Amino acid sequence: MRFVIHGENVQVTDDLSAHVRRLTLAALGSFGRRIGLVSVRLYEPLDAAPAPVRCSLLLDLPPGGGLGAHAVASSPDAAVRLALAQAGDDVRKELARRCSHSGERALGYSVTW
Protein backbone atom coordinates (compact mmCIF):
# COMPACT_ATOMS: atom_id res chain seq x y z
CA MET A 1 0.00 0.00 0.00
CA ARG A 2 1.13 3.50 -0.80
CA PHE A 3 -0.19 6.43 1.21
CA VAL A 4 -1.08 10.03 0.47
CA ILE A 5 -2.37 12.01 3.46
CA HIS A 6 -3.63 15.57 3.10
CA GLY A 7 -5.03 18.01 5.60
CA GLU A 8 -7.20 21.02 4.95
CA ASN A 9 -7.39 23.19 8.07
CA VAL A 10 -5.99 20.14 9.88
CA GLN A 11 -2.26 20.00 10.51
CA VAL A 12 -0.93 16.65 9.32
CA THR A 13 2.09 16.12 11.53
CA ASP A 14 4.51 13.22 11.22
CA ASP A 15 2.85 11.66 14.29
CA LEU A 16 -0.64 11.96 12.78
CA SER A 17 0.58 10.59 9.46
CA ALA A 18 2.22 7.60 11.16
CA HIS A 19 -0.93 7.04 13.26
CA VAL A 20 -3.15 7.05 10.16
CA ARG A 21 -0.82 4.54 8.48
CA ARG A 22 -0.91 2.25 11.54
CA LEU A 23 -4.70 2.42 11.72
CA THR A 24 -4.99 1.70 8.00
CA LEU A 25 -2.64 -1.27 8.16
CA ALA A 26 -4.51 -2.65 11.17
CA ALA A 27 -7.90 -2.25 9.46
CA LEU A 28 -6.96 -3.20 5.89
CA GLY A 29 -3.65 -5.02 6.20
CA SER A 30 -5.11 -8.37 5.20
CA PHE A 31 -6.00 -6.78 1.84
CA GLY A 32 -2.62 -5.06 1.50
CA ARG A 33 -1.58 -6.78 -1.71
CA ARG A 34 -4.89 -5.90 -3.37
CA ILE A 35 -4.83 -2.19 -2.46
CA GLY A 36 -2.61 0.16 -4.43
CA LEU A 37 -2.94 3.73 -3.23
CA VAL A 38 -4.61 4.87 -0.03
CA SER A 39 -5.54 8.55 -0.14
CA VAL A 40 -6.70 10.17 3.09
CA ARG A 41 -8.06 13.73 3.21
CA LEU A 42 -8.83 15.31 6.56
CA TYR A 43 -10.90 18.48 6.47
CA GLU A 44 -12.06 20.77 9.24
CA PRO A 45 -14.30 23.72 8.29
CA LEU A 46 -13.24 27.03 9.75
CA ASP A 47 -16.75 28.44 10.19
CA ALA A 48 -18.08 25.87 12.68
CA ALA A 49 -17.33 25.78 16.39
CA PRO A 50 -16.64 23.17 17.56
CA ALA A 51 -15.77 22.00 14.08
CA PRO A 52 -16.32 18.37 13.15
CA VAL A 53 -13.47 16.72 11.26
CA ARG A 54 -14.31 15.06 7.97
CA CYS A 55 -12.30 12.19 6.59
CA SER A 56 -12.44 11.14 2.95
CA LEU A 57 -10.72 7.88 2.22
CA LEU A 58 -10.07 6.68 -1.32
CA LEU A 59 -8.68 3.22 -2.04
CA ASP A 60 -7.27 2.13 -5.38
CA LEU A 61 -8.16 -1.50 -6.12
CA PRO A 62 -6.30 -2.55 -9.26
CA PRO A 63 -7.09 -3.54 -11.87
CA GLY A 64 -9.51 -0.82 -12.77
CA GLY A 65 -11.40 0.30 -9.76
CA GLY A 66 -11.53 1.67 -6.32
CA LEU A 67 -13.84 2.81 -3.63
CA GLY A 68 -14.29 5.60 -1.17
CA ALA A 69 -15.47 6.03 2.38
CA HIS A 70 -16.40 9.18 4.25
CA ALA A 71 -16.88 9.92 7.92
CA VAL A 72 -17.45 12.90 10.22
CA ALA A 73 -16.34 12.92 13.85
CA SER A 74 -15.06 15.20 16.59
CA SER A 75 -11.37 14.38 16.03
CA PRO A 76 -9.11 13.27 13.15
CA ASP A 77 -8.51 9.93 14.89
CA ALA A 78 -12.22 9.19 15.27
CA ALA A 79 -13.00 10.26 11.70
CA VAL A 80 -10.25 8.04 10.28
CA ARG A 81 -11.38 5.06 12.39
CA LEU A 82 -15.00 5.43 11.20
CA ALA A 83 -13.98 5.76 7.54
CA LEU A 84 -11.68 2.73 7.82
CA ALA A 85 -14.43 0.62 9.39
CA GLN A 86 -16.70 1.44 6.45
CA ALA A 87 -13.89 0.90 3.93
CA GLY A 88 -12.99 -2.50 5.40
CA ASP A 89 -16.53 -3.76 4.88
CA ASP A 90 -16.66 -2.28 1.37
CA VAL A 91 -13.30 -3.77 0.33
CA ARG A 92 -14.33 -7.19 1.62
CA LYS A 93 -17.59 -7.05 -0.38
CA GLU A 94 -15.89 -5.76 -3.55
CA LEU A 95 -13.18 -8.42 -3.52
CA ALA A 96 -15.77 -11.14 -2.88
CA ARG A 97 -17.81 -9.81 -5.80
CA ARG A 98 -14.76 -9.84 -8.06
CA CYS A 99 -13.91 -13.39 -7.05
CA SER A 100 -17.45 -14.61 -7.69
CA HIS A 101 -17.41 -13.07 -11.18
CA SER A 102 -14.03 -14.55 -12.05
CA GLY A 103 -14.78 -18.04 -10.72
CA GLU A 104 -12.18 -17.81 -7.94
CA ARG A 105 -12.93 -18.74 -4.37
CA ALA A 106 -13.54 -15.68 -2.24
CA LEU A 107 -12.19 -17.07 1.04
CA GLY A 108 -10.14 -20.06 2.07
CA TYR A 109 -8.53 -22.78 0.05
CA SER A 110 -9.80 -25.81 -1.78
CA VAL A 111 -7.96 -29.09 -1.38
CA THR A 112 -8.74 -32.15 -3.48
CA TRP A 113 -7.35 -35.57 -2.52
C-alpha positions in Angstrom: 0.0 0.0 0.0 1.1 3.5 -0.8 -0.2 6.4 1.2 -1.1 10.0 0.5 -2.4 12.0 3.5 -3.6 15.6 3.1 -5.0 18.0 5.6 -7.2 21.0 5.0 -7.4 23.2 8.1 -6.0 20.1 9.9 -2.3 20.0 10.5 -0.9 16.6 9.3 2.1 16.1 11.5 4.5 13.2 11.2 2.8 11.7 14.3 -0.6 12.0 12.8 0.6 10.6 9.5 2.2 7.6 11.2 -0.9 7.0 13.3 -3.2 7.1 10.2 -0.8 4.5 8.5 -0.9 2.2 11.5 -4.7 2.4 11.7 -5.0 1.7 8.0 -2.6 -1.3 8.2 -4.5 -2.6 11.2 -7.9 -2.3 9.5 -7.0 -3.2 5.9 -3.6 -5.0 6.2 -5.1 -8.4 5.2 -6.0 -6.8 1.8 -2.6 -5.1 1.5 -1.6 -6.8 -1.7 -4.9 -5.9 -3.4 -4.8 -2.2 -2.5 -2.6 0.2 -4.4 -2.9 3.7 -3.2 -4.6 4.9 0.0 -5.5 8.5 -0.1 -6.7 10.2 3.1 -8.1 13.7 3.2 -8.8 15.3 6.6 -10.9 18.5 6.5 -12.1 20.8 9.2 -14.3 23.7 8.3 -13.2 27.0 9.8 -16.7 28.4 10.2 -18.1 25.9 12.7 -17.3 25.8 16.4 -16.6 23.2 17.6 -15.8 22.0 14.1 -16.3 18.4 13.1 -13.5 16.7 11.3 -14.3 15.1 8.0 -12.3 12.2 6.6 -12.4 11.1 2.9 -10.7 7.9 2.2 -10.1 6.7 -1.3 -8.7 3.2 -2.0 -7.3 2.1 -5.4 -8.2 -1.5 -6.1 -6.3 -2.5 -9.3 -7.1 -3.5 -11.9 -9.5 -0.8 -12.8 -11.4 0.3 -9.8 -11.5 1.7 -6.3 -13.8 2.8 -3.6 -14.3 5.6 -1.2 -15.5 6.0 2.4 -16.4 9.2 4.3 -16.9 9.9 7.9 -17.5 12.9 10.2 -16.3 12.9 13.8 -15.1 15.2 16.6 -11.4 14.4 16.0 -9.1 13.3 13.1 -8.5 9.9 14.9 -12.2 9.2 15.3 -13.0 10.3 11.7 -10.2 8.0 10.3 -11.4 5.1 12.4 -15.0 5.4 11.2 -14.0 5.8 7.5 -11.7 2.7 7.8 -14.4 0.6 9.4 -16.7 1.4 6.4 -13.9 0.9 3.9 -13.0 -2.5 5.4 -16.5 -3.8 4.9 -16.7 -2.3 1.4 -13.3 -3.8 0.3 -14.3 -7.2 1.6 -17.6 -7.0 -0.4 -15.9 -5.8 -3.5 -13.2 -8.4 -3.5 -15.8 -11.1 -2.9 -17.8 -9.8 -5.8 -14.8 -9.8 -8.1 -13.9 -13.4 -7.0 -17.5 -14.6 -7.7 -17.4 -13.1 -11.2 -14.0 -14.6 -12.1 -14.8 -18.0 -10.7 -12.2 -17.8 -7.9 -12.9 -18.7 -4.4 -13.5 -15.7 -2.2 -12.2 -17.1 1.0 -10.1 -20.1 2.1 -8.5 -22.8 0.0 -9.8 -25.8 -1.8 -8.0 -29.1 -1.4 -8.7 -32.1 -3.5 -7.4 -35.6 -2.5 
